[in-house]
Amino acid sequence: MGGFLFAAFVGVPILEIALFIEIGGAIGFWKTIGVVVLTALVGAALLQQQGLATLRKAQASLNDNRFPMDEVFDGLCLIFAGALLLTPGFFTDVVGLLMFVPPFRAVLRRGLGRFLAARGPIEVYGAGFSAGPDPGPDPGKVINGDFKDITPDTDGSERPSPPRRLPED
């Protein structure tokens, strides 16, 4: 990971400088500056348009009692794309514009999901949508029930245990 970050922080500026020199020599200084400013303006407009659409999709998912995982990923991609488009340079502009293309984000989402799944288990902890700490169970909403211990025994079979009943208040 350290090698990748080093390459990114050193390689990307060197690539951007080389692209500025080549493109500036081909189309001229002022046109090069104009293209950089134009991509920043286009990026801001795309970020506003797609950001609002993603926010509406996230709100619709929440209204359907579904966590908006895809929309959260898309929103993060859009923020990253906007930052790349506001950064002067041609390479960052190309990567930023790609992040605005929904099929590219879908491929990126699947690839990142496979990468994270291959690295091992992922644990996510959450306490719901409350703003404060969890006050604990509400005594009026306790549900009594039966349960069975299905912890595997040393040979892999289930331990035979009779169903136990939770104490009632």
C-alpha positions in Angstrom: 0.0 0.0 0.0 2.9 2.4 0.8 4.4 1.8 -2.6 1.1 2.6 -4.3 0.7 5.8 -2.4 4.3 6.9 -3.1 3.8 6.1 -6.8 0.5 8.1 -6.8 1.9 11.2 -5.0 5.1 11.3 -7.1 3.9 9.7 -10.4 0.7 11.7 -10.9 2.3 15.2 -10.7 5.1 14.1 -13.0 2.5 12.7 -15.5 0.4 15.9 -15.2 3.5 18.1 -15.9 4.4 16.1 -18.9 0.8 16.3 -20.2 0.7 20.1 -19.7 4.0 20.4 -21.7 2.9 18.2 -24.5 -0.7 19.5 -24.8 0.4 23.1 -24.3 3.0 22.7 -27.1 0.3 21.2 -29.4 -2.6 23.6 -28.8 -1.0 26.6 -27.1 -0.8 28.0 -23.6 -4.1 29.9 -23.4 -6.1 27.0 -25.0 -4.5 24.6 -22.5 -5.6 26.9 -19.6 -9.0 27.2 -21.1 -9.5 23.4 -21.3 -8.4 23.1 -17.6 -10.9 25.8 -16.5 -13.7 24.3 -18.8 -13.3 20.8 -17.3 -13.6 22.3 -13.8 -16.8 24.1 -14.8 -18.2 21.0 -16.4 -17.2 18.9 -13.4 -19.0 21.3 -11.0 -22.2 21.1 -13.2 -22.1 17.3 -13.4 -21.4 17.1 -9.7 -24.5 19.2 -8.9 -26.7 17.3 -11.3 -25.7 13.7 -10.5 -25.2 14.5 -6.8 -28.8 15.6 -6.4 -30.0 12.6 -8.4 -28.0 10.3 -6.1 -29.4 12.0 -3.1 -33.0 11.4 -4.3 -32.2 7.7 -4.9 -30.8 7.4 -1.4 -33.9 9.0 0.1 -36.1 6.7 -1.9 -34.1 3.7 -0.7 -34.5 4.8 2.9 -38.2 5.3 2.4 -38.3 1.7 1.2 -36.5 0.6 4.5 -33.4 -0.4 2.4 -29.9 0.8 3.2 -28.7 2.9 0.2 -25.3 1.1 -0.2 -25.0 1.7 -3.9 -26.1 5.3 -3.5 -23.5 5.9 -0.8 -20.8 4.4 -3.0 -21.9 6.6 -5.9 -21.9 9.7 -3.7 -18.4 9.0 -2.6 -17.3 8.4 -6.2 -19.0 11.7 -7.2 -17.2 13.6 -4.4 -13.9 12.1 -5.5 -14.7 12.9 -9.2 -15.4 16.5 -8.3 -12.2 16.9 -6.4 -10.3 15.4 -9.3 -11.9 17.7 -11.8 -11.1 20.8 -9.7 -7.5 19.7 -9.5 -5.6 21.2 -12.5 -4.4 18.5 -14.9 -5.5 16.3 -17.7 -4.9 12.9 -16.2 -7.0 13.8 -13.1 -9.7 15.3 -15.4 -10.0 12.1 -17.4 -10.2 9.9 -14.2 -12.7 12.4 -12.7 -14.9 12.4 -15.8 -14.8 8.5 -15.8 -16.1 8.6 -12.2 -19.2 10.5 -13.5 -20.1 7.6 -15.9 -22.6 5.3 -14.0 -21.5 2.0 -15.8 -17.9 2.8 -14.8 -18.9 3.3 -11.2 -20.8 0.0 -11.3 -17.7 -1.8 -12.6 -15.6 -0.1 -9.9 -18.1 -1.1 -7.2 -18.0 -4.7 -8.2 -14.2 -4.8 -8.5 -13.8 -3.1 -5.1 -16.3 -5.4 -3.6 -14.4 -8.5 -4.9 -11.1 -7.0 -3.7 -12.5 -6.4 -0.2 -14.2 -9.8 0.0 -10.9 -11.5 -1.0 -9.0 -9.7 1.8 -11.1 -11.4 4.5 -14.2 -10.8 6.6 -15.6 -7.4 6.9 -17.5 -6.4 10.0 -19.8 -3.4 10.2 -21.1 -2.1 13.4 -24.1 0.2 13.7 -26.6 1.4 16.2 -29.3 2.5 13.8 -30.2 6.0 12.9 -30.4 7.5 16.4 -28.3 10.6 17.2 -27.4 9.6 20.7 -26.2 6.5 22.5 -28.4 3.4 22.6 -30.6 3.7 25.7 -31.1 -0.1 25.8 -34.2 -2.1 25.3 -37.5 -0.5 26.0 -39.3 -2.6 28.7 -42.5 -2.3 26.8 -41.0 -3.8 23.7 -39.3 -6.9 25.0 -40.3 -10.0 23.1 -40.2 -13.4 24.9 -39.3 -16.4 22.9 -37.7 -19.9 22.8 -34.2 -20.6 21.6 -32.1 -23.6 20.9 -28.3 -23.8 21.2 -26.9 -24.9 17.9 -23.3 -24.4 18.7 -21.4 -27.2 16.9 -19.8 -29.9 19.0 -16.1 -30.9 18.6 -17.0 -33.5 15.9 -19.1 -30.9 13.9 -22.5 -32.1 14.9 -25.0 -30.1 16.8 -25.1 -30.4 20.5 -28.3 -31.9 21.6 -29.9 -29.5 24.0 -33.5 -29.1 24.9 -35.1 -25.8 24.0 -34.8 -23.3 26.8 -37.3 -20.7 27.8 -36.4 -17.2 28.7 -37.5 -16.1 32.1 -40.7 -14.1 32.1 -41.1 -11.0 34.1 
